[in-house]
């Protein structure tokens, strides 16, 4: 005995075809971003982001065209890796989006400028001890920056 054909409404009501709610989509994109971050090379971290995922197509935002060229060589490896996690993944679509990497690049540039300016003059022993004592009451980020300053001045760079 044949099964009765399903109506179009019944087909779209099934969970396989149902569109996830906005919160679920955001959470799913977050999981995809985490999986992407685990597989990408460290120098690409913060420059490639999950834009969206729908109908088996993963859309990525890439910070610049040079990185996109390097990513194209890496795409098939990433696709096969992600298919182990998401079997319904069909393809990866990417677009250059300069805004994608802008908030990640500025701290790196500032760090280079600070390290270059530190080389201008070494710290005295008194300054080093005062900085070391005051570091204990400061936030973690500031403690790390001051520790680098003291370390650089001790090494005599």
C-alpha positions as CSV (number, residue, x, y, z in Angstrom):
1,X,0.0,0.0,0.0
2,X,1.4,3.4,-1.0
3,X,1.7,6.2,1.4
4,X,-0.5,9.2,0.7
5,X,1.4,12.1,-0.8
6,X,2.1,15.0,1.5
7,X,0.9,18.5,0.9
8,X,3.3,21.3,0.4
9,X,2.4,22.7,3.8
10,X,3.3,19.4,5.5
11,X,6.7,19.3,3.7
12,X,7.6,22.8,4.8
13,X,6.4,22.2,8.4
14,X,9.0,19.4,8.8
15,X,12.0,20.5,10.9
16,X,14.4,19.8,8.1
17,X,12.9,22.7,6.0
18,X,11.8,25.0,8.8
19,X,13.7,28.2,9.1
20,X,15.3,28.6,12.6
21,X,14.3,31.6,14.7
22,X,16.6,34.6,14.8
23,X,18.1,33.6,18.2
24,X,18.8,30.1,17.0
25,X,20.4,31.4,13.8
26,X,22.7,33.7,15.7
27,X,23.7,30.9,18.0
28,X,24.3,28.6,15.0
29,X,26.4,31.3,13.3
30,X,28.3,31.6,16.6
31,X,29.0,27.9,16.6
32,X,30.1,28.0,13.0
33,X,32.4,31.0,13.8
34,X,34.0,29.0,16.6
35,X,34.5,26.0,14.4
36,X,36.0,28.2,11.7
37,X,38.3,29.9,14.2
38,X,39.6,26.5,15.3
39,X,40.5,25.4,11.8
40,X,41.9,28.6,10.3
41,X,45.6,29.4,10.5
42,X,46.4,31.8,13.5
43,X,47.4,34.7,11.2
44,X,43.9,34.7,9.7
45,X,42.1,34.9,13.0
46,X,40.0,38.0,13.3
47,X,40.1,38.6,9.5
48,X,37.5,36.0,8.3
49,X,34.0,35.9,9.8
50,X,30.8,33.9,9.3
51,X,28.3,36.2,7.6
52,X,25.5,33.8,7.3
53,X,24.5,30.2,6.7
54,X,21.4,29.2,4.8
55,X,20.3,26.5,2.4
56,X,23.7,24.7,2.7
57,X,25.7,27.7,1.7
58,X,28.1,29.3,4.2
59,X,28.8,32.9,3.5
60,X,32.1,34.4,4.9
61,X,33.3,37.9,5.1
62,X,37.0,38.3,4.4
63,X,39.0,41.4,5.4
64,X,40.9,42.0,2.1
65,X,41.5,40.8,-1.4
66,X,45.0,39.5,-0.7
67,X,43.6,37.2,2.0
68,X,40.8,36.1,-0.3
69,X,43.4,34.9,-2.8
70,X,45.2,32.9,-0.1
71,X,41.8,31.6,1.2
72,X,40.8,30.3,-2.2
73,X,43.7,27.8,-2.0
74,X,42.5,26.8,1.5
75,X,38.8,26.6,0.7
76,X,38.5,22.9,-0.3
77,X,40.3,21.8,2.9
78,X,37.9,23.9,5.0
79,X,34.9,22.7,3.1
80,X,35.8,19.0,3.7
81,X,36.5,19.7,7.4
82,X,33.3,21.6,7.9
83,X,31.3,18.8,6.1
84,X,32.3,16.4,8.9
85,X,30.5,18.8,11.3
86,X,27.7,19.9,8.9
87,X,26.9,17.2,6.4
88,X,24.3,19.4,4.6
89,X,27.0,22.0,3.8
90,X,27.1,22.4,0.0
91,X,29.5,25.3,-0.6
92,X,31.4,28.2,0.8
93,X,30.7,31.7,-0.6
94,X,33.1,34.5,0.3
95,X,33.1,38.3,-0.2
96,X,35.7,40.9,0.6
97,X,34.4,43.1,3.3
98,X,37.0,45.7,4.6
99,X,34.9,46.3,7.7
100,X,35.4,42.6,8.7
101,X,39.0,43.0,9.8
102,X,39.1,46.7,10.8
103,X,38.4,46.3,14.5
104,X,41.0,43.6,14.8
105,X,43.8,45.3,12.9
106,X,44.0,48.5,14.9
107,X,45.3,47.0,18.2
108,X,48.1,45.3,16.3
109,X,49.2,48.5,14.7
110,X,49.1,50.4,18.0
111,X,51.1,47.6,19.6
112,X,53.9,47.9,17.0
113,X,54.0,51.7,17.4
114,X,54.2,51.4,21.2
115,X,57.0,48.8,21.0
116,X,59.0,51.0,18.6
117,X,58.6,54.0,20.9
118,X,59.7,52.1,24.0
119,X,63.2,51.7,22.4
120,X,63.7,55.4,22.7
121,X,65.0,55.5,26.3
122,X,65.6,52.8,29.0
123,X,63.8,53.0,32.3
124,X,65.7,53.6,35.5
125,X,65.7,51.0,38.3
126,X,63.5,53.2,40.5
127,X,61.0,53.6,37.6
128,X,60.9,49.8,37.1
129,X,60.3,49.1,40.8
130,X,57.5,51.8,41.0
131,X,55.8,50.3,37.9
132,X,56.1,46.8,39.3
133,X,54.6,47.8,42.6
134,X,51.7,49.8,41.1
135,X,50.8,47.0,38.6
136,X,49.2,44.9,41.3
137,X,46.2,47.3,41.6
138,X,45.6,47.7,37.8
139,X,43.4,45.9,35.3
140,X,44.8,42.8,33.6
141,X,45.4,44.5,30.2
142,X,47.3,47.3,31.7
143,X,49.3,44.9,33.9
144,X,50.3,43.0,30.8
145,X,51.3,46.2,28.9
146,X,53.4,47.4,31.9
147,X,55.0,44.0,32.3
148,X,56.1,44.1,28.7
149,X,57.5,47.6,29.2
150,X,59.5,46.5,32.2
151,X,60.7,43.4,30.4
152,X,61.8,45.3,27.3
153,X,63.7,47.8,29.4
154,X,65.4,45.0,31.4
155,X,66.6,43.3,28.2
156,X,68.1,46.6,27.1
157,X,66.4,46.7,23.6
